[in-house]
Amino acid sequence: MEDKNLMEDILLLEKGVCDLFMHGAIESSTDNVHQAFKTALNDALNMQDTVYDKMAAKGWYPTEQAEQTKINSVKERFSAQGA
């Protein structure tokens, strides 16, 4: 398997794990269980960030710069909703 495909698979798995741990933390019935899920979520988020950084450094996860006009439009829309 090509390295890029392997990294994409790992990243998708980490995202899924983060989702499961987040829901586990939200639905926890005791403080001990809640803390265990929070710790696991934090560890998984750190791992996801590391995988993303490695992919981005190799150009395997390209991103686009958002246009400032679009950013301003979204800001205005949400600031108007809060007023």
C-alpha positions in Angstrom: 0.0 0.0 0.0 1.2 3.5 -0.9 2.3 5.7 2.1 -0.2 8.4 1.2 -3.1 5.9 1.2 -1.9 4.4 4.5 -1.7 7.8 6.1 -5.2 8.7 4.8 -6.6 5.5 6.3 -4.9 6.2 9.7 -6.3 9.8 9.7 -9.8 8.5 8.9 -9.5 6.0 11.7 -8.3 8.6 14.2 -11.2 10.9 13.3 -13.6 8.0 14.0 -11.9 7.2 17.3 -12.2 10.9 18.3 -15.9 10.8 17.5 -16.4 7.7 19.6 -14.4 9.0 22.6 -16.2 12.4 22.4 -19.6 10.7 22.6 -18.3 8.4 25.4 -17.3 11.5 27.4 -20.7 13.2 26.7 -22.7 10.1 27.7 -20.6 9.1 30.8 -22.5 8.4 33.9 -19.6 8.7 36.4 -16.7 11.1 36.8 -14.2 8.3 36.5 -15.6 7.1 33.2 -16.0 10.7 31.9 -12.3 11.4 32.8 -11.1 8.2 31.1 -12.9 9.2 27.9 -11.6 12.8 28.1 -8.1 11.5 28.4 -8.5 9.1 25.6 -10.0 11.8 23.4 -7.2 14.2 24.1 -4.6 11.5 23.2 -6.5 10.6 20.0 -6.7 14.3 19.1 -3.0 14.7 19.5 -2.3 11.6 17.4 -4.7 12.9 14.7 -2.9 16.3 14.7 0.5 14.5 14.3 -0.8 12.5 11.4 -2.3 15.6 9.8 0.9 17.6 10.2 3.0 14.8 8.5 0.5 14.6 5.6 0.4 18.4 5.2 4.2 18.6 5.2 4.3 16.1 2.3 1.6 17.9 0.4 -0.9 15.0 0.9 -3.5 17.2 2.6 -3.7 20.4 0.6 -5.7 23.3 2.0 -7.0 26.5 0.4 -6.8 29.9 1.9 -10.3 31.3 2.4 -11.1 34.5 0.7 -11.2 37.5 3.1 -14.6 38.6 1.7 -16.1 35.2 2.5 -14.7 35.3 6.0 -16.1 38.8 6.6 -19.5 37.7 5.3 -19.7 34.8 7.7 -18.5 37.0 10.6 -21.3 39.5 9.8 -23.9 36.8 9.5 -23.1 35.3 12.9 -22.5 38.6 14.7 -26.0 39.7 13.4 -27.6 36.6 14.9 -26.1 37.2 18.3 -27.4 40.8 18.5 
